[in-house]
Structures are given as structure tokens and as C-alpha cells.
Amino acid sequence: MAEQEQQGQQGPEPPEPEQLVCSRCGTVAEGTPPTWTCSVENGVRHYFCDACARANLRAIEGRLDSDWW
């Protein structure tokens, strides 16, 4: 990790946003929910609450390479 910082690269975790909002239903998170899903689409981060992630699990898995499932 120190090597990444020396090279100016960020680690795998994004900077924490002040308030997470579900990109699908608009639910506002209280704190940092560990069960929310994060998706990067066209270089933009989208966060999805538990309910939306569960409701769209098949679509989410469909975007993964077959090696992941």
C-alpha cells in the first residue's frame, strides 16, 4: 500500500462521500452502510441500497464476467 501512495495511486477504496443516496430509489443512508452495493458505470460511482440491490441482483450479476460466478 505504501508503494501505491509513493507512486501517487489511490488504494482500492474510494474517498468516503458525506452522504450516500441510492441511485435507484433515492433512499438516504445513515452513516456508511456496509451492505449497500457500489457500481462504476462509465467512470461514475452509483450506490444502491439493500432493497434495490436485492431486487436487481440478476441484472447486477449479468454484468459480471463468468469467472465471478
C-alpha positions as CSV (number, residue, x, y, z in Angstrom):
1,M,0.0,0.0,0.0
2,A,2.8,2.4,0.8
3,E,4.2,1.7,-2.6
4,Q,0.9,2.8,-4.2
5,E,0.9,6.0,-2.2
6,Q,4.5,6.8,-3.3
7,Q,3.5,6.3,-6.9
8,G,0.5,8.6,-6.5
9,Q,-2.0,5.9,-7.0
10,Q,-5.1,5.6,-4.8
11,G,-5.9,2.4,-3.0
12,P,-9.0,0.3,-3.9
13,E,-11.3,2.2,-1.6
14,P,-12.9,5.5,-2.8
15,P,-12.9,8.5,-0.6
16,E,-15.9,8.4,1.6
17,P,-18.8,10.6,0.4
18,E,-20.5,12.7,3.1
19,Q,-23.9,11.1,2.4
20,L,-24.8,8.1,0.3
21,V,-28.0,8.2,-1.8
22,C,-29.4,5.2,-3.6
23,S,-29.1,5.9,-7.3
24,R,-32.4,3.9,-8.0
25,C,-34.9,4.9,-5.3
26,G,-33.3,7.9,-3.6
27,T,-33.0,6.4,-0.1
28,V,-30.5,8.3,2.0
29,A,-28.0,6.2,4.0
30,E,-27.5,6.7,7.7
31,G,-23.7,6.5,8.2
32,T,-21.7,4.1,6.0
33,P,-23.9,1.1,5.3
34,P,-21.7,-2.0,4.7
35,T,-24.5,-3.8,2.8
36,W,-25.0,-1.3,0.1
37,T,-23.8,-2.1,-3.5
38,C,-21.4,0.2,-5.4
39,S,-21.3,0.1,-9.2
40,V,-19.0,2.1,-11.5
41,E,-20.7,2.9,-14.8
42,N,-18.9,5.0,-17.4
43,G,-16.4,6.1,-14.7
44,V,-19.2,7.3,-12.3
45,R,-19.9,5.6,-9.0
46,H,-23.5,4.6,-8.3
47,Y,-24.7,3.4,-4.9
48,F,-27.7,1.1,-4.4
49,C,-29.5,0.3,-1.1
50,D,-30.1,-3.2,0.1
51,A,-33.6,-3.4,-1.3
52,C,-32.7,-2.1,-4.8
53,A,-29.6,-4.4,-4.9
54,R,-31.7,-7.4,-4.0
55,A,-34.5,-6.6,-6.4
56,N,-32.0,-6.2,-9.3
57,L,-29.5,-9.0,-8.4
58,R,-29.9,-10.8,-11.6
59,A,-29.1,-7.7,-13.7
60,I,-26.1,-7.0,-11.5
61,E,-24.7,-10.5,-11.8
62,G,-25.4,-10.4,-15.6
63,R,-22.8,-7.6,-15.9
64,L,-20.1,-9.7,-14.3
65,D,-17.6,-11.8,-16.2
66,S,-18.5,-15.5,-16.0
67,D,-15.3,-16.0,-13.9
68,W,-17.0,-14.2,-11.0
69,W,-19.9,-16.7,-10.8
